[in-house]
Amino acid sequence: MARNYTVKKGDTLAKIAQAKMGSRRQAATLADYNALRTKKLTVGSRIFIPSAADLKPRAFARPRAAAWPPPPAGLQGVIGAFGNIYDFIRDDGTVDPRWEAQNIVRVALPFAIPLDWDPTKSASGIRCHRLLAPLFIEVFQRIVDTGLKASVKTYGGCYQFRAKRNGSKPSTHSWGIAIDFNVSTNAMGTPGDMDLRLVALIEGIGFVWGGRWSGTGKDPMHFQYCSAY
């Protein structure tokens, strides 16, 4: 899993890449992983140094007739596959409503899931990126078909425009390409209690599970449809 690094005076992406990743040529990879859109670094800010495993593309058997794009890698891959959200971020840090209007759709669920933030209420649908609507339909149908409904105890969210919880770069939730389950028992930095059969099912269709990350970045509630980000 990626390691934290605090930017020091005199640091550049090339210097950090040389010291932490073995080559100045990794500066572009470092910028992409951290969603850095300029070369300027702020002293005292925190960036993440990805490991080789973090940058390795996910291997999985993608359905031959899949009606959704393959999982991208890195910020530029996400932008290329699902759109440039930066074009819609306003000066005050909020997102222009056109982003949601053009990219986010609602998918009905085959079974209701209690909301993590209010278990007295349930989600009958989720909001996700329009290109992944068929994928999420497939995920939930497989959950039903394999008898794993009971493993999905609460719903923690899919689309939500926000920064990543342990950093400043946009969360994959901002594109509607990530989903959280069973939040209260799968806090960041903990092993959690996610049913590994459910994990295998969701990973098997192309998602990266945050429970395989390490340290404070371990995120067992989280599944995202991209790698190297």
N, C-alpha and C positions, 0 to 999 in steps of 0.2 A: 504494500500500500504506500501511497505517497507520503513523504515526510514533510513536516513543517520547516520553513526556513524564513527567518526574519531578515529583511533587506537592510544592509549596512551601508554606510557612507562609502562611495566609490564603486559600489556594485553596479554591474550591467548584466543583462541577460546572458551575454556571451561569457562573462567571467563566472557567473554562477553555473552555467551549463558546463563549462570546463571543469570547475572544481567538484561539482556534485554529480555530473552525468558523464564525465570523461571526454567531452568534446565540445568546442565552441559551436560546432555545427548543430548542436541540439538546442540552440537558443530559440529557433522557430518552434520546435516541438514544445519547449517549456512555455513559451508565450501562448501557444494554442491550448495547452492543457489548463492553463490558468485564466484563459479568456482575457488575456492582456492585448489590447488593441493598439497600444503605443509602446515604444521602447523605453519610455520614461518610467523609472521606478521611484517609489516614495520610500525614503528611509524610515524604517520602523514598521513598514507594512509586511504582511505575511503572504508568502506564496507557497506552493506545494511542489515538491520535487518528485515526479513520478518514477516508479520503479519500472523495470522491463516488463513485469507482469501487468502493470497498469496500462501500458501502451500496446499490449498484445491484443490483436483482434479476437473477438469471441468466436469460438468454434462451435457450431451447432448444425443440425440437419434442418435446413429451412425447407418448408413445404414447397414442392415444385410449382404449384399453382397459387402461391401466396399472393393475395391482393393488396399487399402493403410493401413498402420499401425495405431493403435489408438494413440492419442496424449500422449507423455511421460511427466513425471514430473521430474524436476531437471536436473542438469548437467549429472549425471550418466544415467538417463533415456534417455536423448537426445543422449548421446554417444552410449548407447545400441541399440537405434532404428535407428540412422542415421550415426553412425560411429565416430571413435575417431580422430577428427581433429587435436588433439595435436601431433599425429604421423606424421603429414604433415607440421607442423609449423617449419620453418627453423631458424637457429641461428640469422638471421637478422630480424626476425619477419614476414617475408613474408610466403606465403603458397606455398608448392610444387605443381607444375602443375598437378601432379598425382591425387591430391585431386579432382580437377574439372573433370579430365578425367574419374575417377572412380565413381563419385557421382553426378555430375551436368549435367542436360539435358535441352534442349530447348523445351518449350511447345508453340504451336501456339495458338493465341487468336482468339475467334470468332468475335471480333470487335477490331479495332485499338484504342489505348488509347494515347493521347498526353503525351509526356515525361514532367515531372515536371520541369526538368532543361533546357528544350528547347521545349516549346510548339509548335514550328513550325514543329517539327518532332513527329512521333508517333511510339509506340511499337506495333509490330504485333505478338510478342511472348515474353515470359519471360523465364529466366533461374532459375531452381529450383532443389531441390533434386530429384533424379530419382524415389525414392519410393513415392514421393508425386505428381508426374506428373498426375496420374489419379485424385487425389484430386483437384488440381488446374483446371483441365479440367472441373470437376464437379462444382466447384465454379463459374466459368465464364459462364457455360451453365445455371446455375440457375439464374445468374444475367440477362442473356438474357431472359429466360423464364418468369421471374417475372417483366420484364419491367423496370429494374433498371439501365440500361446502362448509363443513363444521370447522375446518382449519382456517377459514376466513372469518375471524371473530368480529372484527371491526374494520371500517373503511377510514383511512386517514387522508385521502385526497389524491387527485390526479393533476388536472390543470390548476395551477396557481402561480401568478406572476410574483416572483420573489427571488431573493438571493439564496444561494446555498447556505444551509444552516451553519456550517463551520468555515465559511469564507465569504467573499464578496462577489464572486462571479455568479451569473444567473443560474439558478437551479434548473435542472432538466424539467422540473415541473412547469417552468415558464413556457416551455414549448408544448406541454401536454403530452410528454413522452415518458413519464414516470408515474408510478403508483405506490402508495404506502398502505400497508395492512397492519393490524394488531399493534398499534402505536404504543399503547400503555405498557406493554410487556416486551417491547423491542426498542428501547431507547438507544440513542446514539452512544457509542462507546461501550456497549454491553453485548454479551453473547446473544441475548434474546431467547425466545422460545419458539421461533418460527418452525412449523412442520416442514421437515426436510423433503417430504414427498411433494409438498406445494412448491418448495424452492426448485426442485428438479423439474417440475412441470413448467414453471414460468421461465426458468433458465433455458429449458429445452426448445423454447420458441424464439429465443434470441435476446432475452433480457439479461442484464448484469445485476446480480444481487449484492446489495451493500453489506450484507452479512459476511462476505468473503474479504472485505477490506479489514484493516487492522488498526489498532490504537484508538485514538479519540475519533478517528474518521469512520470507524466501524458503524454500519447503519443497517441493522437487520430488518427494519420495517420497510426498507426501500428497494424498489426494482426500477431500473431505468433501461430504456431501449437505445443505448449507445455505450460505447466504451471509450477509454482514454480521455475522460472528461470528469 
